[in-house]
């Protein structure tokens, strides 16, 4: 993998984190959802794992969260936006 690809993947991870971060700080979202999003962000920042694996793990968790009926619709759209960015990451 080229240096450019690695940099591009890291930029996508950071963009997804920036999209998800407001959900962690929004008290209108249920606490368990905020906690799971925070844990997902922490996983995206874990440099000991490759970017493709981090993205795949996050996508799995975020897709599950997006199905939760307690998630407000605006938060669901935000989660989908983050998922679409993460899907563009290649190992």
N, C-alpha and C positions, 0 to 999 in steps of 0.2 A: 504494500500500500504506500502510495506516495505521501510526501510531507503535506502536499496540498489537500489530499483527501482527508488526512488526519485532522488538519486545521479546520476543514469544512465540517467534519463530523462534530468536533468540539464546539464550533460556532452554533451548530444546530442544537446541540445539547443545552448550551447556555440560553439560546432563544426559547427553548421549551421550558426551561427553569424559570425564565423571566415571565412567561405566560402563566405558569402555575403558581408562582409565589403569591400573587394577590389573593388566591383562594385560601391559602394558609392563614392570611391575616384578616379574612372576612368573617366576622363573628355571626353573620346571618346563615352561614353554612354549618351544618351539624359538626360537632367536635370530632366524632370518629372519622368523618370524611376529611376534615382538615388534617388530622393526625396521619391518615394514610397518604394524603398528598405530600405532607412534609417528609414522610419516610421515603416516598418515591423520589422526591427532589434529592434527598441525601444519597439515595442509590445512584442517581444520575451523576452526582459529583464524585463518586468513588472511583478514583483513578487506577485502582488495582485491578479493575475489570475493564475489558475492551469496550469501546463505545457502542459497538453493535449489540453486545450482550446487555449493556446497561439500558439501551433503547428498547430492546425486546422485553426485558423484565418490566420496565416502566409501562410499556404498551399493554402488557397483560394485566397489570394492576389497574391502570387507568380505564381500560375497557370494562373491567368488573365494576369499578366505581360508577362509571357512567350509566350503568344499568340500575343503580340504586334509586328507588322511588323518592328517597329523602333529599336527593341532590336537586337544588333549584335549576330550572331550565337554563338560565344564563351561565351557571357554573358548568353544566353539561356541555354547552357549546364551547366554553373555554377549554375543557378537557379534550374535546374532539379536535380543537385547533392544535393543541400540544401533541396529540397522537399523530396528526397528519405530518407534523414536522419530524417527529421521531421516526416515522415510517420511511423517511428519506435517508436515514443513516445506513450506510453500508460498512460492513466489517472490512 
